[in-house]
Amino acid sequence: MDKKRANGRYYTRGNPFQLEPFQRWAEDSNLEQQIVLEPFAGAKDIAQLINSAHLRCRDWAFYDVEPEAKGIVQRDTLTDFPKGLDVCITNPPWLARNSATRRGLPFPESTNYDDLYKYALDQCLTYCPWVAAIIPEAFIRSGLFLQRLCDFISLVPQAQIGTSQDNKSKNTSYMFDDTEHPVGLALFAPKVTSNVRVWRNNQLLGKLSELQRHLPPYSRNRSIVFNEPNGNLGLIAIDNTVDASIRFCPPAELGEYKVRTHCRSITKIGVPWRVDVDMLNARLATIRKKTHDVFLTAFKGLRRDGHYRRRLDWALARAIVDIDNPQIALNI
């Protein structure tokens, strides 16, 4: 596993290329007539999945720093990216800079990106007009590379409905065989796009700008203090394994829970006014429904209802709480 982490490698399972948004992208990119670049080819999984999705291309150009199949050119494509090809379909390496530091793994010094996949995606977009990349689902909240992004698909595994929990785990097809990390498929075109279509598998959730309209205004109010032991508001910020369970609560409900400085899942919040917990939860529920959880961080593992577990980050939690700020209400 450490060797895979060092190279940022997770091997693709499941087939996102059967989905309607990718099928349309393949047609728009004239895939059948293209020599397709796979700069992080691994064991040629991407090419096999394209074939299984009943799609064809003229040929493939495979590269990898450590080839694991015949016909792959050995090359460190992060430092020497192949040029001259119009279409790139890839599963780039993922490795967070802080994770690399913690584990003593190498990380390129030539980039300021906080994750290897962002650096790899930058290289793909620099040299290829058409790019399809399997990347972390959290990408859609990064604000990066939006000018050419036409579609982003949250790839949610399809569990068997009506089976026992044990059978569900066996029948769920995760995108990777050695991780349950939430993943997405980003589709880029040569021209600047006016807006990004956001999908959950084949379900169109809406355009990114439309979904963003349902978010509260960003708050810089630092008088709302998280991890405050004597706070007057509790927050359970992560879904359980059953359903959408993120909620605000009275601090007494957390009992003797000891606030930990670095904890992001359960906390107490100090708010310098009287809070209405029911109102906050109603507001949170509306945001989740109207945005389809696009702006909540997907967490490892599926809930029993078939959706990714989600985490409410403090920036959005602060914005939800701050709407009731008396100073805002009085325009002070």
Secondary structure, 3 states (H helix, E strand, C coil): CHHHHHHCCCCECCCHHHCHHHHHHHHHCCHHHCEEEECCCCCCHHHHHHHHCCCCCCEEEEEECCCCCCCCEECCCCCCCCCCCCEEEECCCCCEHHHHHHHCCCCCCCCCCCEHHHHHHHHHHHHCCEEEEEEEHHHHHCCCCCCCEEEEEEECCCCCCCCCHHHHHHHCCCCECCCCCCEEEEEECCCCCCCCEEEECCEEEEEHHHHHCCCCCCCCCCCCEECCCCCCEEEECECCCCCCCCEEECHHHHCCCCCCCCCCCEEEEECCCCCCHHHHHHHHHHHHHHHCCCCCEEEEEECCCCCEEEECCHHHHHHHHHCCCHHHHCCC
